[in-house]
């Protein structure tokens, strides 16, 4: 009996040591933030003071990453049809106001004094992304109605901008042009003019399941592709090529850009990555596995 007890004790000590070694390895990841556990990050946005905001579908709510720490910015409830119960995207306006898209309430919210304020009173179907025009109004992609809406910054009735097949990621570039991902379209990456006319950028279905787009200052676009486990680079002439592919990416979804580096929300890896100009990935936040 004594020998069996010693063996059990030795086994527990071994498991504990293995766990400590694994935690130490995670902590040693370059740039990785420890703190609030990241569960299913779908979207990332750049805020002021070098902070990032992350929409975590399974939290549910928003996380804030800053100065080597992470904390809950807003904790949603597990109750359906409550704000951010099914958060899909986070975005930050030029004045620093935080916004979020939520399919549980069929609305987009802006945060005032830390609390979400609905902007359309539930008049969006399934909002999946947000971008801002130069005046501060919101563009919202609606997966249910297959439309892109314009929503006044102060809130109000959404106005149709364009119809698009499975619209997902949105981005407004430095010239004020709206870019959009059409996940089911024959032209999966487009630009949309102020009059609603659509200009194809990528004219054939080269992506497997595109989600989001960002555009660098030099005009190069980057598109996340969840099924391909890749981020594509799209040149000014519309040529698309895989820029980052495979491990450690597991299922990239949301994109943002900061100081020329692409930020990638990867819910399958429970990670936000930062990619430098060569495509080298650094984890900015990695949850305990």
C-alpha positions in Angstrom: 0.0 0.0 0.0 2.8 2.4 0.9 4.5 1.7 -2.5 1.2 2.4 -4.4 0.8 5.7 -2.4 4.3 6.8 -3.3 3.7 6.0 -7.0 0.5 8.0 -7.0 2.2 10.9 -5.3 5.1 10.8 -7.7 2.6 10.8 -10.6 0.8 13.9 -9.3 4.1 15.6 -8.8 5.1 14.8 -12.4 1.8 16.1 -13.7 2.2 19.3 -11.7 5.8 19.8 -13.0 4.6 19.3 -16.6 1.9 21.9 -16.1 4.3 24.4 -14.7 6.7 23.8 -17.6 3.8 24.3 -20.1 2.8 27.6 -18.4 6.4 28.8 -18.4 6.6 28.1 -22.1 3.5 30.1 -22.8 4.8 33.0 -20.7 8.0 32.9 -22.6 6.3 33.6 -26.0 7.7 36.8 -27.3 5.2 39.7 -27.0 2.4 37.4 -25.6 0.1 39.1 -23.1 -1.2 37.2 -20.1 -4.3 38.1 -18.2 -8.0 37.6 -19.0 -8.4 34.4 -20.9 -9.1 34.8 -24.6 -11.8 32.3 -25.7 -12.9 33.0 -29.3 -11.5 36.3 -30.7 -13.3 37.3 -33.9 -12.3 40.9 -34.3 -9.5 43.3 -33.3 -9.3 47.1 -33.4 -6.7 49.7 -32.6 -7.6 52.1 -29.9 -5.7 55.1 -28.4 -2.5 54.8 -26.3 -1.3 51.8 -28.2 -4.2 49.7 -26.9 -6.1 47.0 -28.8 -9.8 46.0 -28.4 -10.8 42.4 -29.1 -14.4 41.2 -29.7 -14.5 37.7 -28.1 -17.6 35.8 -29.1 -17.5 33.3 -26.2 -16.7 35.8 -23.4 -19.0 37.3 -24.6 -17.8 40.9 -24.8 -14.8 43.0 -25.4 -11.2 42.6 -24.1 -8.7 45.5 -23.9 -5.0 44.7 -24.5 -2.5 47.3 -23.3 1.0 47.6 -21.9 1.5 43.9 -21.4 -1.9 43.3 -19.7 -5.4 42.3 -20.7 -8.6 43.1 -19.0 -12.4 43.0 -19.7 -13.5 46.2 -21.3 -17.2 45.1 -21.4 -18.7 41.8 -20.1 -21.9 40.8 -21.9 -24.4 38.4 -20.5 -25.1 34.8 -21.4 -28.8 35.8 -22.0 -29.8 36.0 -25.7 -30.9 39.4 -27.0 -28.8 41.3 -24.5 -26.0 43.6 -25.6 -22.9 41.8 -27.0 -24.3 38.4 -26.2 -23.2 37.5 -29.8 -20.6 40.1 -30.5 -19.2 39.9 -34.0 -17.0 42.9 -34.4 -15.3 45.8 -32.6 -14.3 49.2 -34.2 -12.9 52.5 -32.9 -13.9 55.8 -34.5 -11.5 58.6 -35.1 -12.6 60.3 -31.9 -11.8 57.2 -29.9 -15.4 56.1 -29.4 -15.7 52.3 -29.3 -18.4 50.5 -31.3 -19.4 46.9 -31.5 -21.6 44.8 -33.8 -23.9 42.2 -32.1 -26.1 39.7 -33.9 -28.1 38.7 -30.7 -29.7 42.2 -30.6 -29.5 42.8 -34.4 -27.8 46.1 -33.7 -24.6 48.1 -33.5 -23.6 49.9 -30.3 -21.4 52.8 -29.3 -19.9 52.9 -25.8 -20.7 55.9 -23.7 -19.2 56.0 -20.2 -18.4 52.3 -20.5 -21.9 51.2 -21.5 -23.3 50.1 -24.9 -25.9 52.4 -26.5 -27.8 50.9 -29.4 -27.7 53.0 -32.6 -30.5 51.5 -34.8 -32.9 49.9 -32.3 -32.5 46.5 -33.8 -32.9 47.4 -37.5 -29.9 45.5 -38.7 -30.1 41.8 -39.5 -26.8 40.1 -38.7 -24.1 42.8 -38.4 -20.7 41.3 -38.9 -18.3 44.3 -39.4 -18.1 48.1 -39.0 -16.1 50.8 -40.7 -16.3 54.6 -40.6 -16.6 57.1 -43.4 -14.6 60.4 -43.1 -17.6 62.1 -41.5 -17.8 59.6 -38.7 -20.9 57.7 -39.9 -20.8 53.9 -39.8 -20.8 51.4 -42.6 -22.2 48.1 -41.4 -22.1 44.8 -43.3 -25.3 42.8 -42.8 -25.0 39.1 -43.6 -28.8 38.5 -43.3 -30.1 41.1 -45.7 -27.0 40.9 -48.0 -26.5 44.6 -47.7 -24.1 47.3 -46.5 -25.8 50.0 -44.5 -24.8 53.5 -43.5 -25.7 54.4 -39.9 -25.5 58.0 -38.6 -22.8 58.4 -35.9 -25.5 59.6 -33.5 -27.7 56.7 -34.4 -30.9 56.5 -36.5 -32.4 54.8 -39.5 -29.9 52.7 -41.5 -29.7 53.7 -45.2 -28.7 51.2 -47.9 -25.3 51.7 -49.5 -25.1 48.6 -51.6 -26.2 45.0 -52.1 -23.5 42.4 -51.9 -23.3 38.6 -51.8 -22.5 37.6 -48.1 -20.9 40.9 -47.2 -18.3 40.5 -44.4 -15.2 42.6 -43.8 -15.2 46.3 -44.4 -12.4 48.9 -44.5 -12.2 52.6 -45.4 -8.8 53.5 -46.9 -6.8 56.7 -46.7 -8.6 58.0 -49.8 -12.0 57.5 -48.1 -12.9 54.5 -50.4 -14.9 51.7 -48.9 -13.5 48.2 -49.4 -15.7 45.1 -48.8 -15.4 41.3 -48.8 -18.2 39.4 -50.6 -17.7 35.9 -49.2 -20.0 34.2 -51.7 -19.5 36.5 -54.7 -17.8 35.9 -58.0 -15.9 39.1 -57.2 -14.9 38.5 -53.6 -13.1 41.8 -53.0 -14.7 45.1 -54.2 -14.6 48.8 -53.6 -17.9 50.7 -53.3 -18.3 54.3 -54.4 -20.4 57.0 -52.7 -23.2 56.4 -55.2 -23.3 52.7 -54.4 -21.6 51.6 -57.6 -19.3 48.5 -57.2 -15.8 48.3 -58.6 -14.3 44.7 -58.5 -10.8 44.4 -57.2 -10.3 40.6 -57.1 -12.4 39.3 -60.1 -12.3 35.6 -59.5 -13.0 33.3 -56.5 -9.4 32.7 -55.4 -10.2 32.7 -51.7 -11.8 29.7 -49.9 -13.7 31.6 -47.2 -12.7 35.2 -46.9 -13.6 37.2 -43.8 -11.9 40.6 -43.5 -9.8 43.1 -45.3 -7.4 45.9 -44.4 -5.5 48.2 -46.7 -2.0 49.5 -46.1 -0.8 53.1 -46.9 0.8 51.8 -50.1 -2.5 50.5 -51.4 -1.8 46.8 -50.7 -4.8 45.0 -49.4 -4.7 42.0 -47.0 -7.6 39.5 -46.8 -8.1 36.8 -44.1 -9.2 33.4 -45.3 -10.5 31.1 -42.6 -10.8 27.8 -44.5 -7.4 28.3 -46.2 -5.8 29.2 -42.8 -4.2 32.1 -44.6 -3.9 35.8 -45.1 -3.7 36.9 -48.7 -1.9 39.9 -50.2 -3.7 41.8 -53.0 -1.7 44.2 -55.1 -3.1 47.3 -56.7 -3.8 45.5 -60.0 -6.0 42.9 -58.1 -3.5 40.1 -58.1 -4.0 37.9 -55.0 -1.3 35.6 -53.5 -1.0 33.9 -50.2 1.1 36.0 -47.9 0.9 33.9 -44.7 -0.3 30.3 -44.7 -0.6 27.4 -42.3 0.8 27.0 -38.8 0.7 28.8 -36.5 -2.4 30.3 -38.1 -5.4 28.1 -37.5 -8.4 30.0 -38.7 -7.8 33.8 -39.1 -10.9 36.0 -39.1 -10.6 39.7 -38.1 -7.9 42.0 -39.3 -6.6 45.4 -38.3 -3.5 47.4 -39.2 -1.2 49.3 -36.8 2.0 51.1 -37.8 2.3 49.1 -41.0 1.8 45.7 -39.2 -1.2 43.5 -39.8 -3.1 42.3 -36.7 -5.0 39.0 -37.0 -7.7 37.7 -34.7 -7.5 33.9 -34.8 -10.4 32.3 -32.9 -9.2 28.7 -33.5 -5.8 29.5 -32.0 -7.4 31.7 -29.3 -4.8 34.3 -30.3 -4.2 37.7 -31.7 -1.2 37.8 -33.9 0.9 40.7 -35.2 2.5 40.2 -38.6 5.5 42.2 -39.7 6.3 43.2 -43.3 7.9 39.8 -43.9 4.9 37.9 -42.6 6.6 36.8 -39.4 3.9 36.3 -36.7 4.2 37.3 -33.0 1.4 36.4 -30.5 0.1 39.5 -28.8 -2.3 37.6 -26.6 -2.5 33.8 -26.3 -4.9 32.1 -24.0 -4.0 29.1 -21.8 -4.7 25.9 -23.7 
